[in-house]
């Protein structure tokens, strides 16, 4: 599946979750529901995937985890907040860099207009 096709599937799944649950729930609820929707579409999804941090040749022990990795290609960082902060973009860009991925989506389920809640992030 191409990156464009995969992104289309992700957008559809996000909208399905948002239309059923609406805004205002905990991030963990959206994560579980979105994981289910993506898997129903036949996609491989990893939840709370550890992100290794290598410093001068050693792997540091950390609790750094991304929310969802879809088809080992696209990182999804989920938020349940009304305001998207710059630090969220830094966070997902760091995940992209550390895992050598090209595309991620910052998804805020706290938005009342979901068109503003799905943000594409690249390196």
SVG drawing of the C-alpha trace seen along z (x, -y; Angstrom):
<svg xmlns="http://www.w3.org/2000/svg" viewBox="-21 -26 51 33">
<polyline fill="none" stroke="black" stroke-width="0.4" points="0.0,0.0 1.4,-3.4 1.9,-6.1 -0.9,-8.1 -3.3,-5.1 -2.3,-4.5 -2.8,-8.1 -6.3,-7.9 -7.1,-4.9 -5.8,-6.6 -8.0,-9.7 -11.0,-7.6 -10.4,-5.7 -9.8,-9.0 -13.1,-10.4 -15.0,-7.2 -13.7,-7.4 -14.4,-11.1 -17.9,-10.7 -18.8,-8.0 -17.0,-9.3 -16.8,-13.1 -14.4,-15.3 -13.6,-15.4 -12.6,-11.8 -9.2,-10.6 -6.4,-10.1 -6.2,-6.4 -9.8,-5.8 -9.2,-7.4 -6.0,-5.3 -7.8,-2.1 -10.7,-2.9 -8.4,-4.1 -6.3,-1.0 -9.4,1.1 -10.6,-0.9 -7.2,-0.6 -7.1,3.1 -10.6,3.5 -9.2,2.0 -6.6,4.8 -3.7,2.6 -0.9,3.6 -0.8,1.3 1.6,1.2 0.5,-0.6 2.8,-2.3 5.8,-1.3 9.1,-1.9 11.4,-4.4 15.1,-3.5 17.4,-6.3 21.0,-5.7 23.7,-7.9 27.3,-7.4 26.7,-3.8 24.7,-2.7 21.0,-2.3 19.7,-4.4 17.0,-3.0 13.9,-5.1 10.1,-5.0 9.9,-6.9 6.9,-5.5 4.9,-6.6 1.2,-6.2 0.6,-4.3 2.8,-3.0 0.8,-2.0 2.2,0.5 5.7,-0.2 5.5,-3.5 3.4,-6.2 3.6,-7.5 0.4,-8.7 0.6,-10.9 -2.7,-11.4 -3.9,-14.3 -7.1,-15.1 -6.6,-18.8 -8.2,-21.9 -4.9,-23.6 -2.1,-22.1 1.2,-23.2 4.6,-23.5 6.1,-20.9 3.7,-18.2 5.3,-18.9 8.8,-18.6 7.7,-15.3 6.5,-13.7 9.5,-15.0 11.8,-13.4 10.0,-10.1 10.3,-10.4 14.0,-11.1 14.8,-8.4 12.8,-5.7 13.9,-6.9 10.4,-7.4 9.2,-10.1 5.5,-10.7 3.5,-11.2 0.2,-12.7 -0.5,-14.7 -4.2,-14.0 -6.1,-16.1 -9.4,-14.6 -10.1,-17.7 -11.0,-19.8 -14.6,-20.6 -13.7,-20.8 -11.8,-17.6 -10.6,-19.1 -8.2,-21.2 -7.4,-18.2 -5.4,-16.1 -2.0,-17.6 0.5,-16.1 4.1,-16.1 7.3,-15.3 11.0,-15.8"/>
</svg>
